[in-house]
Amino acid sequence: MGLLEYLQELSLAHGISGREDSVRGIMERELKKYCEEVFTDRFGNLIARIGDRGPKLMLAAHMDEIGLMVKYIDEKGFLKFVKVGGINDQMLLNQKVIIHTEDGKGIVGVLGSKPPHKMKDEERNRMIKSEDMFIDVGAKDRRDAKRMGIDIGAWATFKSEFDILGNNRVTCKAFDDRAGCAILLEVARRVNKEDLNCQLYLVGTVQEEVGLKGAKTSAFRINPDVAIALDVTICGDHPGIKIEDAPVELGKGPVVCIVDSAGRGLIAHRDLLRMIEDVSKRYNIPVQYEVGEGGTTDGTAIHLTREGIPTGVISVPARYIHTPVEVIDLSDLENTADLIVRCIEVVDKYF
């Protein structure tokens, strides 16, 4: 398998925060082909290791995606829900979802709300909130919904297809952060253990979308000398957003974070930035740089672990993040993997 196949299989897998099992299973299957040690910790993080000498380098990508969880089933069988992760209410309406039951079934449902024909003027002019929506699975009543296997705590993900667009671009749900997970698998496939001058830890973290939780616990266990979080980041190259507000574009290479959340999140370690810059110039790998005002990644939790860990973030540019139709350019995915592999080769000279 290669990057495209990894990305497709991982993105079509389902796993909201705390329910990452199917994603973890795919990654474990592939990492066991290349790594000396692969295990799942008590919190659910998947940790793999290659090499046993030199500085510890931790590469982290989160396995969870945004989604919904059932909080109530009304007497007519409609499901009320809470959002798990950052979801814009405007994006939710009229989407198809898959409800995942405890016995492993996947039940298709649709997001519904009050018909616009019956709305008052003031209702038509405001955004419908998630608390006014419901999931319709075709149940006749509450008992029927429960017969289907749906109960309080059942979780839902978006029903999405993996499609090839023009100019080497693809669309699907959950590229945030299955793109990063795919890169972890590609790195494991390409790294030569005999030439490795570091202890490489590849970590699929859990519960990033709800508080960077798995990154914190896994980094505490590994206690790396240096870490890089792999994620996606917002593009400013499409209508509705100014490029100056998000100076990142598809097809122009991986994005190196200097600061995110205006410094309240991660401030990337300067030696790590120097290493990435040196490597990108030496191997002619295109990179973009980002100073973010909002949002953060696993890197924030990692760099505040124990006495502090030198940490950076390298992201794949993505459009329409946190929707069922995220878009990335495969050349960015490939260049990100190249950059990471080359950084691994020289990390012992910087840390």
N, C-alpha and C positions, 0 to 999 in steps of 0.2 A: 504493500500500500504506500501511497505518497500523500502529499499535503492535501490535495483536492479530495481524495477518498477519505482521509481522516476528518477533514472539515465537514463533509457531507454526512458521514455517519454520526459524528458527534452532535451536529446541529439538529439533526432529526430525532435524536434521543431526547427524552423528557426528564426534567429534574429541577424543580424549584428548590429554593433554599431549605435545607434539611431533608430533602428527598432526592439526593443526587445519585442514588444507587445505580441506575442504568448507565449514566455517564461514567461513573467510577468503574463499572464492569468493563466497558470498552477500553478505557485507558489502562486498566490493570492487565487485560489480555495482551495489549500491544507492548507495554513497558516490560513485561516479563520476558519478552524475546531478546531484550537488549541490556537489561539492568541486572546488577549483582544481587540487589535486595529490593523487594517491593512489598509494602505492607500498608494496611489501613490503621490509623491510630484510633483512639477511643472516641474522638470527636467526629470521625468520618473522613478526615483528610487522607488522600492517597499519597504516600511518600515512596519515592524510588531513588536508589543511589547507584552511581557508577564511579568507580575509582576509590582509592583508599589512602592517597597521599596528597599533600599540599593543602592550600586553603579551602575551606568549605564555601562553595558557591550554591546558593539556593535560587532556583527559578520557580516562580509560582504563577499559576493561572487558575482562576476560579471555575469550578464545575457547575455552579448553580445558575439558574436563569430566573427571570421574573415570572410571576404567575398569580394565581388566585387560590383561595382556600374557602371551602363552604363553611359558613357559620350558622345557617338556619335553613330549614326546609319548610316552606309554608304548606298550608292545608291542601293547596291545589298542586303541589309538587314542584313549585318553582324554587330555585336555590338562591339565597342571598349569600354574599361573599365578602371577604376582605382581600385587599391587594397585598401581595407579598413582593416587596421590592418597589422601586420607583416607577409607577405607571401613571401616565397622563390619562385622565378620565375621557378626554375627547377621543383618544385612540381606541378605547375599549369598545365603544358602542358598535353593535352589529357584527362583532367578530365571532368566528367559530373557535371553540375551545374543546379540549379533551379532558374529561373528568377521570381521574385515576383513583380506582377503588383499592381497598385493602387486599382484595383477592387478585389484584393484578389486571383487572379489566380496564379498558379505555372506552369511555362513553362520550360520544359527541354531543355537544350542547352549543347553543347560540346565545349571545348576549342580547337581551331585549330591554325595552323600556316603554313608556307611554307613547302611543302613536302620535306623530305630529299633527294629524288631522283633528285630534281631540285636545290639543294643547291650547292654552290661552295665549294671547299675544306676548305677554311678559315671559311665558315659559319658552316660547320659540326663540326668543332673543338672548337666552342664556345657555351656557353649556350644561348639559345633563351630567349630574354627578354620579359617581359610582354607586353611592348608597341608594340611588333611585333606579338602578339597573338590577337585573336578575338573570339567572341562567335558565334557559328552557331546554330540558333534555327529552321532552315529549312525554313526561310522566303524567298520569291522570290525577294523581293525588300524592300526599306524603307517603302513604304506605307503598304505592307503586314505585316511587323514587327509591325507597329503602329496599324494595325487592330487587331493584337493579344493582344494589350494592353500594348506593350512595348514602353517606351519613355525614354527620358533623366532622369536620377535619379532612374530608376528601379534598384533594388538591387538583388544580387545573392548569394546563399549559395551552398556549396558542396552537391551533391546528394550522400548520404551514407547510409549504412545499419548498424544496431546494431547486432553484431554477438558475439557468445560465442566462445572463444578460449579454449585451454587446460589449465589445472591447475588454474581454477578459474579466468581466465583473459578474458576481453571483449574488443571489438574494435568498434569504431564509430567516427564520427566527433564530435567536440565541447565539448569533456570532459573538455577542457579549456573554460569555467569554469563551465560547467553544473555538474561536479563532486562536486564542492563546493556548488552549488545551491541544489543538492540532499541532501547534508549533512545538510544544513539549514533546509530543510523540515523534515529530520529525527530527528534533535535536537528538533524542535518544537513538534513533535509527542511524544518524550520521556520525555521531561521536565515535572516535576510535579510542577504546579504553587504553590501549598500549601507549598512546601518545598523550594521554591526559595528565596534566600537571596540577589537577585540583580534585577535590572530592565534590562531585556534581550531584546535587539533590534536585530532583524534579518533583514538584508538589502540585497536585490537584487539590485546591482548597475548597472548603464548603462555606456556605452562608456569607459570601462576600456582599451580596445584594442587600443584606439586612444588618450590616454592621461590621464587615471585615473580620468576622469571628474566627474562621478557620486559619487565616493567615497568622493571627496572633498566637494561637496555640501551637501550630506547626513550627513557627519560627522559634518559639521558646524551646521546643524539643530539640530542634536541629542546632540552634545557636550558631548560625553561619557567620563567616567572616565578612561576607558581602552577599547582597541579594538583588535580584531583578524581578519585578513583577511584570507580567505580560498581560495586556488588556487591549481594549479598543478605545478609540477616542473620537470625539465629534469633529465632523468636517464643516467647513464654512464655504463650500464650493457649489452650493445649490440655491435655488430661489428661497426667499424667506429668512435668510441669515446673511449678515455682512461678513465678508472674508476677514475684515479687521477684528471681528469679534471671535472668530475661530479660524486662524490662519493655517489651516491644514486642508490638504486636498487629496482626493483619491489618486493613486498611481504615481505619487511622488515620494514613496518610500516610508519606512517606519518612522514613528513620531517619538522623539526623545523628550521626556518631561523634565523641565528644569525646576518648576514649582507648580503644584496644583493647589486648588482651593485658596488662592492668593496667599499661600504660605501657611495656612491653617492646617493643611494636610501634610504632604511630603515636600521637603526641600531636598532635592537630589544631592547625593554626596559628590563633591567636586572631583575627587579622584576617579569616580565611576564615570562621570561625564567626560573627563579627559580620556579615559580608556575607550569609551564609545566613539568619541570624535577621532581619535587616532586610528582606530580600526576601520571606521567608515571611509576615511581618506585613503588609507593604505590599500583597501580592496575596492575602492570606487563604488561603495554601496550608498545610494541616495538616502539621506535622512532629512527629517523636518524637526523643528524644535517647537516646544509648546510651553507657554506660561499660562496656566489655567486659573480662572477665577472661581469656578464652582466645580463640585464633584471631586472624587478621589478614588483611590484604588487600594488593593491589598498592600501596596508599598507603604502606606501610612501606618498600618498596624505593624508591619514587619520592622520598620525602622525605629519604632518606639519599644521594641521588645528587649528585655533584660537591660543591659547598660547602654543599649543603642547599637544598631546594625547599619553600616553603610549600605544605602539602598537607592535604587533608581527604578524608573518605569519606562518600558519601551512598549508602544502601542501600535496597533494596526488602525489606520484611518477607517472610519465607518460612517455611513449615512443612516439616518432614521433609527438610531439606537433605542432600544427598549420598545420595539414594535415587532410585529410578525414579518416585516419586510426589510430587515436590515440589509445594507448593501456594502460589500467590500470589493476591492480590486485584488485579484490573485497575485499580481506582481508585488504588491505590498506585503502579502503574506509570505511569499518566497524570499523577498529581501529581508524581512524581519528574521526569518529562520537563518538566513546567511549571516546576518549581523551577530546573532546570538552565538552561532557556532564559532565564528571568528573571535568573539570576545572570550569564549571559553578557552581557546587556545593560548591566550596571553594573560588571563586573569591573575596568574601567580606573579607576574611582573609588576602588578599594581597593588596587590593586597597580600 
